[in-house]
Amino acid sequence: MKMQILTTSQSIEWIKVLENCPRYDFYHLPQYHVLAEDEGNAKAFLFHFREDEYTIAVPLLIRPLNELPGIRIGTTEWRDATSIYGYAGPVTSHNDIPEPVIQNFQASLRSLLENMGVVTVFTRLHPLLPQLATLAGLGECTTLSRTVSIDLSLPPEAQRAGFRSSVKSGLNKLRRSGVTCILDTACLHLDAFIDVYYETMRRVDAPASYFFTRAYFYKLAATLGERFHLFVCLHDGKVVSGGIFIECRGIVQYHLGGTLDSALELAPMKLVMDEVRLWGTDKGFGFLHLGGGATTRANDPLMYFKLGFSKQTHDFSVWRWVLNAGTYESLCADVSSWNEKNQRAVTSKGFFPQYRAPTEPVAEGSLVAAQCAH
């Protein structure tokens, strides 16, 4: 048995490992991890374990902790691990990996991460890939919500039969209104799409992390090449809606999308989804994965929209693992103390790791109340 660590500079070897696994997605590709390295203070690694004919591999972004406010690092350079934007997690060469092999993989991964000074691991898992058995016993895997997919192996008519009636009528109305949806293979409308995306993120009050740089979109298209597909809706010659879809191993992922404020009444994103599923079916792909909602609430509007195209859903789970409980508690205490001194409050109590939880300034009334309580 052997554990190998690959970096994005070893992309050929990285891809060879993935190709030994029948099921993986673009989120696992080294090219996509290069973009993550460029966007933030992190280094991407593929942890590749091999024993006999079995392979287990998991990509992780390793981040230093010394840049966090309030952290007292001392002589040890502590780090943590996370996943790229999207759905990653482990991939395997076989659907059923023997338990002794899984145990050896887990022991090797723990040893390597501890040697790297990694305190915690957080990863979003892939709803369409079997991953939970590989991680069982390493921290906890928690199902947060559901995601939606369309089975592209079904005939187009059978797919459409699963649409909500309001979606069908909305599509008919869009086409009568002269709205068209095209696959922009030359990315001639990419700049206009980026403006639409930014307007959408501002409208929904998205966190800063969703405002990717304009250069990011162009690098995404250039890096992923033929896997990258931009669909845009045009009305009176203007881009009013669109989405970036990325295909890998028969899975078409709805990656980023948006609609102009002025076009919300038209609801042109319905047409984008319909055209993409027809295109994907024609190409012989297996799934169009629409993803989940913007929140985990049962009445999430985005989830409701996606369920209008299919009732086929999948568990969306995350993996949380504390490797060094003592250090984790110390780091959380450091940051908590800094937040209190700088009058900042954590906005998400369940955030993991807690020392990276987003904060906001304490409201003046709340601060006075807290001081009175003391």
HUHUPE-V209897 format. One line per field, one symbol per residue. ss: DSSP state (a for helix, b for strand, c for the rest). burial: + if it has 9 or more other ideal C-beta (glycine too) atoms within 8 Angstrom, else -. A space follows every 50 residues. Layout:
ss=???
burial=???
This chain:
ss=cbbbbbbaaaaaaaaaaaaccccccaaacaaaaaaaaaacccbbbbbbbb bccbbbbbbbbbbbccccccccccccccbbbbcccccbccbbccccccaa aaaaaaaaaaaaaaaccbbbbbbbbccccccaaaaccccbbbbbbbbbbb bccccaaaaaacccaaaaaaaaaaaacccbbbbccccccaaaaaaaaaaa aaaccccaaacccaaaaaaaaaaaaaabbbbbbbbccbbbbbbbbbbbcc bbbbbbbbbcaaacccccaaaaaaaaaaaaaaacccbbbbbccccccccc aaaaaaacccccbbbbbbbbbbccaaaaaaaaaaaaaaaaaccbbbcccc cccaaaccbbbccaaaaaaaaaac
burial=+-+-++++-++--++-++--+--++++++++++++++----+-++++++- +--++++++++++-+--+-++-+----+++++++-++++++++---+--- ++-+++-+++-+++--+++++++++++++-++-++--++-+---++++++ ++---+--+--++---++-++--+----+-+--+----++-+++-+++++ +--------------++++++-++--+++++++++---++++++++++-- +++++-++++--+--++++++++++++++++---+-++++-++------+ -+++-+++++-+-+-++++++++---++--++-++++++----+++---- +-+++-+----+---++--+----
